Amino acid sequence: MKRIVVLGGGESGIGAAVLAKVKGFDVFLSDKGKIADKYVAELEKWDIPYESGQHTEELILNADEVIKSPGIPSTAPMVEKIAAKGIGIISEIEFAGRYDKAKKICITGSNGKTTTTSLIYYLLKNAGLNAGLGGNIGKSYALQVATENFDIYVLELSSFQLDNMYDFKADIAIITNITPDHLDRYDHNLENYVKAKFRITRNMNSEDCFIFCSDDEITINHLNKIVVRAKKLPFTQKTEVPEGAFVSDDKMIVRYNDSECDMFLQELALGGKHNVYNSMAAAIAGKVMNIDNETIREALSSFQPVEHRLEKVLSIGDVLYINDSKATNVDAAWYALECQTRPVVWIVGGTDKGNDYAPLLPLAKEKVKAIICMGVDNRKIHEAFSSVVPEMHDVTSAEEAVKTAHSIAAAGDVVLLSPCCASFDLFKNYEDRGRQFKEAVRNL
């Protein structure tokens, strides 16, 4: 019996272990940290042997194949030992793809991927299709393959999930955009990160479709260097395209094969220039899936924004509090600042991933009246912004950040949590950061 070892006991690892069990493998899960209670209960329910708080070499290095959770870098000592022994290392997505005959719409990108994924899923559900949502969002893809039965999956894939994918194939692949992010995991080399994102197009053939932003320089530069066999469908706000999506006057126009769908930009549920791109990508996917224009328009105009992504929390004394905790890089924070029309008290900071804050300086100078640094080490933020923002404060909790913001903000201002950094110095993850922020706002 083939032995499969799963490294990491989070959403991804548990799903992979359950699928391995269902498929009759000898499976073992190991997590160096503590496994959350809900995941321990799942392992016990499926009678899967596991260890928590350690990696026992003799129980791991006898594997035929290892499924590595995306959060574990390839430089982790145990991963290096596994590789040195010549044991194959794959991702949960690669493993689940082996047992899944459903059509797969896969989305990656530095920003906008959660919104675009959620939009497409919402659109498919509105069209009455039997669709599952997974990957970097919602329930583990492998767990759904093990326990559910969908005709289509909409999968959000991070670069870490794409890293150990080899034979997996998307039917429709989308790259929303590529900006420098997570460079700490890619030897601080942008090219390595770009190649990781483009793994989403692996194994695609001429029957498949690749949807991408032709206004995104990094994407286009790489696309010009490689061969993608899939049908290319660009979306753009700068020119007209024969197939794909573009903006003309105040309308979004989508063309696919001989069919066209148009919609007024002001009817889109999501505001801001970046969300026009997300809506275009979703609309093209809808056309490829043969969804009628009426359903596409209805879905794009009634969709509710994603939690932690420019989420309006409350207005208190005419000060609007916005939770954009999912903005973990410079580009995402740029979008958040760009679409603000009121003076901003900006809560920023966390674990810096090698950020270059220069692109944010003009917006900060124009729109930000005060910065609240919420992190363990805020030196880089002070160095970057102290010359353009008159007021800066340091705090070490969401509660302290909100109280400080409340004392600074005047009627007509906006308090924007758009951290631009990872959350791991003070919080479990960006969701935890966003929820603590919302809780603190409600307690004002």
Order of alpha helices (4+ residues) and beta strands (2+ residues): beta-alpha-beta-alpha-beta-alpha-beta-alpha-beta-alpha-beta-alpha-beta-alpha-beta-alpha-beta-alpha-beta-alpha-beta-beta-beta-beta-alpha-alpha-beta-beta-alpha-beta-alpha-beta-alpha-beta-alpha-beta-alpha
